[in-house]
Every structure is written in C-alpha cells, then in structure tokens.
Amino acid sequence: MTDRAIARAPYVNVPWPSPPEVGLVRLEVDFFTTTGRSLHLELRWENYPQGGSWLCAVTLDGKESGSVNVSGAGPEERLAALADRICEQWLHEAVWGGWPLCTRHPSRPMWAKVDAGMACWFCEADPADRARIGELAGRPAGGDNRRRKPGRRR
C-alpha cells in the first residue's frame, strides 16, 4: 500500500457580498392577502470554497419548505424569477388549483414575468389580464374551484 496525499485547495473565508435587491415582501403580501396564509421568504448566503450564492429560503405556514437560487439581472427580474420558481415548487400545490388565480379566468393561474421593467402576474389565458406583484389585494384566492353539488360535503 502506498501513502498518497490528497491535495485540497485551502478554504478561504471571504466576506459575504451585499444581498441582492429583491422585493420579497411584495410576494409575501400577495400570498397573504389572497389566501390568508403565511409565506416568509428570507435571503441566505450559501458559502462555498470557490465562492457562494444567494438563496431564498421559503417558509410556508411556519414550516420551512426549502430554498431556491436567486438569479436575475435586476430587482424586478429577480422577483419575477423567484415568484415563478416558488409558485412552481410549492405554492401551486399548497393552494389547490394554483396560485394566484386570474379574476376573469378563475380556473387559470397567473404566471410571473417582467413587463416594462415591472415584475407582474400574467394570466395564461389572456396576457392582458395582469397585476404588478405586490398588488393582488382584493383579488380572489386560489383554491378549490371544483363545482360541488348542493348539500355535498367535501
């Protein structure tokens, strides 16, 4: 048996960069005002020997659900990308039928993307139906949209 040394680069603890600007509160407010449920989003730095990256930790109704990478050129692009990923990974299933739903097409979820420099929700059926992320107050909640027969319980 030969002795071999394993070469590893020295770990250099570098200071964290400033957190990226993202309007996380806007997404939290939309979720609460349309569902009455709690969504907490928190930026966290994940440090690696060769650098690191910013993650957004997702806590739904007090239970940490996971995290997603933060990416995008500017604040509105980052917010739209995070909203899209978080909806796809957690919120569409957490709120049965998708979230958020369009007011004119209540069986259709809205999707996040940037329009004219603003992160917005767009209806998949009619992109003219849109709302700026953070301004869904007063819209109906996503949820169980199945029609039920009178007198039947869930």
C-alpha positions in Angstrom: 0.0 0.0 0.0 1.4 3.4 -0.9 0.8 6.5 1.0 -0.8 9.2 -1.1 -1.6 12.8 -0.1 -4.8 14.3 -1.2 -4.3 17.8 -2.4 -7.0 20.3 -1.5 -7.2 24.0 -2.0 -7.1 26.0 1.2 -10.6 27.2 2.3 -10.7 30.9 2.2 -13.5 32.5 4.2 -14.4 35.6 2.2 -16.9 38.2 3.4 -20.4 37.9 2.1 -21.4 40.2 -0.7 -24.3 42.6 -0.1 -27.6 40.9 -0.6 -29.3 41.4 -3.9 -32.2 43.8 -4.0 -35.4 41.7 -4.3 -38.9 42.8 -3.3 -39.7 39.6 -1.3 -42.3 41.4 0.8 -44.4 42.1 -2.3 -44.7 38.3 -2.9 -45.4 37.6 0.8 -48.2 40.3 0.8 -49.8 38.9 -2.3 -49.9 35.4 -0.9 -51.3 36.6 2.5 -53.9 38.9 1.0 -55.3 36.3 -1.4 -55.1 33.2 0.8 -54.9 34.4 4.4 -51.9 32.1 4.8 -48.3 32.8 5.9 -45.4 32.9 3.4 -42.0 34.0 4.7 -39.1 34.5 2.4 -35.5 35.1 3.6 -32.3 35.6 1.7 -29.4 33.5 2.8 -25.8 33.3 1.7 -24.5 29.8 0.9 -20.7 29.9 1.2 -18.5 27.5 -0.9 -14.7 27.2 -1.1 -14.8 28.8 -4.6 -17.3 31.5 -3.7 -21.0 31.2 -2.9 -24.5 32.2 -3.9 -27.6 33.8 -2.5 -30.6 31.5 -1.8 -34.1 32.4 -0.9 -35.4 30.2 1.9 -39.2 29.5 1.7 -41.3 29.1 4.9 -45.0 28.3 4.3 -47.4 28.4 7.3 -44.5 28.3 9.7 -42.8 25.3 8.1 -39.6 25.7 6.2 -40.1 24.1 2.8 -36.8 24.6 1.1 -34.9 27.2 -0.9 -34.2 28.4 -4.5 -31.3 30.2 -6.1 -31.6 33.9 -6.6 -30.8 34.9 -10.2 -31.7 37.8 -12.5 -30.1 41.0 -13.7 -32.1 43.5 -11.7 -34.6 43.6 -8.8 -37.7 43.1 -10.9 -36.2 40.3 -12.9 -35.0 38.6 -9.7 -38.5 39.0 -8.1 -40.3 37.6 -11.2 -37.8 34.6 -11.4 -38.2 33.9 -7.7 -42.0 34.1 -7.8 -42.1 31.7 -10.8 -39.8 29.2 -9.1 -41.6 29.4 -5.7 -45.0 29.0 -7.3 -43.9 26.0 -9.4 -42.2 24.3 -6.5 -44.6 25.0 -3.6 -47.5 27.4 -4.0 -49.4 25.8 -6.9 -49.8 22.7 -4.8 -50.1 24.4 -1.4 -53.2 26.2 -2.7 -55.1 23.6 -4.6 -55.7 24.7 -8.2 -52.8 27.1 -8.5 -51.9 30.4 -7.1 -52.6 33.2 -7.9 -55.7 32.8 -10.0 -56.9 35.3 -12.6 -60.0 37.3 -11.7 -61.5 36.9 -15.2 -60.4 33.3 -15.6 -60.7 31.8 -12.1 -59.6 28.4 -13.1 -56.4 29.7 -14.6 -53.3 30.5 -12.5 -51.3 33.6 -13.3 -47.5 33.5 -14.1 -44.8 35.8 -13.1 -42.7 37.7 -15.6 -41.3 41.2 -16.3 -43.2 43.7 -18.4 -42.0 47.2 -19.0 -39.4 46.8 -16.2 -42.0 45.7 -13.6 -42.5 42.2 -12.1 -46.1 41.3 -12.9 -48.6 38.4 -12.7 -50.0 37.5 -16.1 -53.0 35.3 -16.9 -52.1 32.3 -19.1 -55.4 32.6 -20.9 -55.2 36.4 -21.7 -51.9 38.2 -21.0 -53.8 41.5 -21.0 -55.0 40.4 -17.5 -52.1 41.3 -15.3 -51.3 42.8 -11.9 -48.0 44.1 -10.5 -46.5 41.6 -8.0 -47.4 43.1 -4.6 -50.8 44.5 -5.8 -53.1 41.4 -5.7 -55.1 42.8 -2.7 -58.8 42.3 -3.3 -58.4 39.5 -5.9 -60.0 36.2 -5.2 -57.8 33.5 -3.6 -56.6 30.5 -5.4 -58.1 27.3 -4.2 -60.5 24.5 -4.8 -62.5 25.7 -7.8 -64.3 22.4 -8.4 -68.1 22.8 -8.5 -69.9 20.8 -5.8 -73.4 19.6 -5.8 -75.6 21.3 -3.2 -75.7 19.5 0.1 -72.5 17.6 -0.5 -69.7 17.9 1.9 -66.0 17.9 0.9 
